Amino acid sequence: MNNDESLIKVDSALLAALSSHAIQFNVFSKDILVLETVVAGTSFRDLSKVNEHLENRIKLEVKREADNKYDPFAVSLYFGETKIGYLPKTKNETIARLLDAGKSFFAQLSAKEWEGTWLRLEIKVYLND
């Protein structure tokens, strides 16, 4: 029986992409809340250019900064290309170690408020597992 007569149509290009791992499906992927905190270091950043875009529930990228000279477990937070701050030093070691082990995280903004010249950002950090 050739491919045209089979009950299930198979796209050979899709099958090749799946078998080479060029395409992956995370069928059982789940976001797990692991931390609620205030972003550290926002007072050292000029966030005026991104302030209007920082709305509740916006996703932030979580990146490991293993070469940070002030904190060996530094984990930075980005909105696009703009670094907005860090996970607090007292709360970052577990997430840093999991990032080093290849786990994937993202943060979501849950509240923001200007306190003088300091932009207070509250976030929720999720493990994507």
DRENMARVEX-132111 format. One record per residue (C-alpha): residue number from 1; chain; x, y, z. Coordinates in nm, 2 decimals, always signed. Each point is the difference from the previous one (the first is absolute). Example, Ala and Ser with C-alpha at 12.3 -4.5 7.8 and 13.67 -1.06 7.14 Angstrom:
2
PT num chaine     px     py     pz
PT   1      A  +1.23  -0.45  +0.78
PT   2      A  +0.14  +0.34  -0.07
% end
This chain:
129
PT num chaine     px     py     pz
PT   1      A  +0.00  +0.00  +0.00
PT   2      A  +0.15  +0.34  -0.09
PT   3      A  -0.03  +0.32  +0.20
PT   4      A  -0.31  +0.12  -0.20
PT   5      A  -0.20  -0.31  +0.09
PT   6      A  +0.07  +0.00  +0.38
PT   7      A  -0.26  +0.10  +0.25
PT   8      A  +0.23  +0.24  +0.17
PT   9      A  +0.17  +0.27  -0.21
PT  10      A  +0.36  +0.05  +0.09
PT  11      A  +0.20  +0.31  -0.10
PT  12      A  +0.35  -0.12  -0.05
PT  13      A  +0.15  +0.35  +0.08
PT  14      A  -0.19  +0.01  +0.33
PT  15      A  +0.11  -0.35  +0.09
PT  16      A  +0.36  +0.09  -0.08
PT  17      A  -0.02  +0.32  +0.21
PT  18      A  -0.15  -0.20  +0.30
PT  19      A  +0.26  -0.28  -0.02
PT  20      A  +0.29  +0.25  -0.02
PT  21      A  -0.14  +0.19  +0.30
PT  22      A  -0.03  +0.32  -0.21
PT  23      A  -0.35  +0.02  +0.13
PT  24      A  -0.09  -0.10  +0.36
PT  25      A  -0.34  -0.02  +0.17
PT  26      A  -0.03  +0.06  +0.37
PT  27      A  -0.34  -0.17  +0.04
PT  28      A  +0.02  -0.01  +0.38
PT  29      A  +0.17  +0.34  +0.05
PT  30      A  -0.13  +0.18  +0.31
PT  31      A  +0.09  +0.34  +0.15
PT  32      A  +0.07  -0.03  +0.38
PT  33      A  +0.01  +0.30  +0.22
PT  34      A  +0.33  -0.01  +0.20
PT  35      A  +0.05  +0.35  +0.13
PT  36      A  -0.18  +0.33  +0.07
PT  37      A  +0.24  +0.29  +0.06
PT  38      A  +0.09  +0.36  -0.06
PT  39      A  +0.26  +0.06  -0.28
PT  40      A  +0.33  +0.12  +0.14
PT  41      A  +0.22  +0.26  -0.16
PT  42      A  -0.27  +0.21  -0.18
PT  43      A  +0.13  +0.32  +0.16
PT  44      A  +0.33  -0.05  -0.19
PT  45      A  -0.17  -0.02  -0.34
PT  46      A  -0.17  +0.26  -0.22
PT  47      A  -0.33  -0.17  -0.06
PT  48      A  -0.18  +0.31  -0.14
PT  49      A  +0.02  -0.13  -0.35
PT  50      A  -0.18  -0.33  +0.08
PT  51      A  -0.22  +0.12  +0.29
PT  52      A  -0.31  +0.05  -0.21
PT  53      A  +0.03  -0.36  -0.13
PT  54      A  +0.04  -0.16  +0.34
PT  55      A  -0.35  -0.10  +0.07
PT  56      A  -0.14  -0.27  +0.22
PT  57      A  +0.04  -0.35  -0.13
PT  58      A  +0.27  +0.10  -0.25
PT  59      A  +0.26  -0.28  -0.03
PT  60      A  +0.36  +0.07  +0.08
PT  61      A  +0.30  -0.21  -0.11
PT  62      A  +0.20  -0.17  +0.28
PT  63      A  +0.38  -0.02  -0.08
PT  64      A  +0.28  -0.14  +0.20
PT  65      A  +0.31  +0.23  +0.06
PT  66      A  +0.26  -0.25  +0.12
PT  67      A  +0.28  +0.25  -0.06
PT  68      A  -0.15  +0.27  +0.22
PT  69      A  +0.28  +0.12  +0.23
PT  70      A  -0.24  +0.10  +0.28
PT  71      A  -0.21  -0.31  +0.02
PT  72      A  +0.10  -0.35  -0.12
PT  73      A  -0.37  -0.10  -0.02
PT  74      A  -0.12  +0.32  -0.18
PT  75      A  -0.32  -0.04  -0.20
PT  76      A  -0.10  +0.30  -0.22
PT  77      A  -0.34  +0.10  -0.13
PT  78      A  -0.05  +0.14  -0.35
PT  79      A  -0.28  +0.17  -0.18
PT  80      A  +0.10  -0.04  -0.36
PT  81      A  +0.36  +0.13  -0.02
PT  82      A  -0.03  +0.20  +0.32
PT  83      A  +0.13  -0.14  +0.32
PT  84      A  -0.24  +0.12  +0.27
PT  85      A  +0.17  -0.15  +0.30
PT  86      A  +0.07  -0.32  +0.19
PT  87      A  -0.15  -0.26  +0.22
PT  88      A  +0.09  +0.09  +0.36
PT  89      A  +0.34  -0.14  +0.11
PT  90      A  -0.17  -0.17  +0.30
PT  91      A  -0.25  -0.19  -0.23
PT  92      A  +0.19  -0.09  -0.31
PT  93      A  +0.23  -0.30  +0.07
PT  94      A  -0.25  -0.28  -0.07
PT  95      A  -0.12  +0.16  -0.32
PT  96      A  +0.36  +0.07  -0.11
PT  97      A  +0.09  -0.36  +0.06
PT  98      A  -0.30  -0.13  -0.19
PT  99      A  +0.08  +0.24  -0.29
PT 100      A  +0.35  -0.14  +0.00
PT 101      A  -0.15  -0.35  -0.03
PT 102      A  -0.19  +0.10  -0.31
PT 103      A  -0.35  +0.08  +0.15
PT 104      A  -0.21  +0.27  -0.15
PT 105      A  -0.15  +0.29  +0.19
PT 106      A  -0.20  +0.32  -0.07
PT 107      A  -0.13  +0.28  +0.22
PT 108      A  -0.33  +0.18  -0.02
PT 109      A  -0.05  +0.35  +0.13
PT 110      A  -0.27  +0.01  +0.27
PT 111      A  +0.02  +0.36  +0.12
PT 112      A  +0.19  +0.32  -0.06
PT 113      A  +0.01  +0.33  +0.19
PT 114      A  +0.23  +0.30  +0.01
PT 115      A  +0.14  +0.08  +0.34
PT 116      A  +0.18  +0.33  -0.06
PT 117      A  +0.26  -0.08  -0.26
PT 118      A  -0.01  -0.38  +0.07
PT 119      A  -0.22  -0.22  -0.22
PT 120      A  -0.13  -0.28  +0.23
PT 121      A  -0.07  -0.31  -0.22
PT 122      A  -0.16  -0.30  +0.15
PT 123      A  +0.03  -0.32  -0.20
PT 124      A  -0.09  -0.37  +0.00
PT 125      A  +0.26  -0.24  -0.12
PT 126      A  -0.11  -0.32  -0.17
PT 127      A  +0.18  -0.32  -0.09
PT 128      A  -0.10  -0.13  -0.34
PT 129      A  +0.01  -0.37  +0.05
% end
